[in-house]
Structure formats: structure tokens, C-alpha cells
Amino acid sequence: MENLKKGLFTHKNLLIILFVVFLFLRLFTNSSHILLGGDHIKYLAMSKHFPYHYTINNQVDLTHPPLYPYVIYIFTLIFRQDHIAAIFVSLISASVTFFIIYRMIMMLTDNFYITISTLIFYTLSVEFIISSKTTLKESFVVMLTFLTIYYYTRTIKFRDNKSLMAASLFGALMAVTSDHVVLLFPVF
């Protein structure tokens, strides 16, 4: 029995269990207060008017950078429904963020228990659960932010030029996704 317990609760299995809980909370919980309005509709309209970046009234929207609607457009070609494509982008972005947080905290601390504690907080965060099920760009921006910081931290820790190029690439992608890229300047 002791060997079964040791074999079941390995670091890899705990991470898999936590990721399953992560997905379960994002796929099977109800959020009755999420309606399509405001930015939701703007992103879907801009993705329909690819590459012109028009909103519903056929005017160019200068307040929202273009990358997120373009990504929705690309996944709309696969799913054939823009709102499902946008939710898929948000869910995939949140999932990538889960593993980037794991890699970054393990790189910085080399302590699995600190890493798993951080991932538990990320998994149970109500705001991140809600944002990964909507057509908003928040999950996508958080993913790009963590990718930029992760690769920049790798550059500093391991003196790796390829990581610096990756950090620059993800920072540039964030610049054409959100104006929050200004908050990354102090990191560099």
C-alpha cells in the first residue's frame, strides 16, 4: 500500500492532477454573468472584418491593437464559429500560462512545493477562471506577458541569446495585442 501511495503521488502525477482540476474548473463551471457586450462584440466584429480591423459600423478601431482579433479569425477558419474560436484561444492561452508558470517558478526556485503552491493559486483564481472562458484578450495577454518574462529571465540566468530573441518576439507580439506592454519596460 505504501508503494502504491508513493507511486501515485509523484511530482509528475500531482502536476497532471492539478492540470485536470485546472481544465475542469474552466470547462465545467458556470458563469452566468458573462454576456456578449462591449469589447466581446468588438473583438468578434474585428475578426470578421479581417484584415481591415473594422468594428460593427465599418469604422477602424484604433483603441484595440489587432493581433487578438486576427488570432480569432485564424481559429474561426477551423471552428466555423467566431465565439467558439475566441473561447478556444482564451482556454489555450490559459493552459499555456499554466505550464509557463510551472517552468518559470521551477527555474527560479528549483522547489516543487513552491511551484505547486503557486499553480494552486493560479488554478483556483476566480478572475483567471472567468477570463479563460470569455472572448476577451486577457488570457492571451497574460500568456504573452509570462512568456516574455520567462524568456527574459532565462536570458539573465543562463546567458542565452536565443531566449533573448524569444523574449523580444513575445514582447513584440504583446505590443500588437495590448497597450499593457508598457508595463514590461521596467523588466528589461
Salt bridges, closest charged atoms under 4 A:
ASP39 OD1 - HIS64 NE2 3.15
ASP61 OD2 - HIS64 NE2 3.99
ASP82 OD2 - LYS48 NZ 3.55
ASP82 OD1 - HIS83 ND1 3.75
ASP179 OD1 - HIS180 ND1 3.93
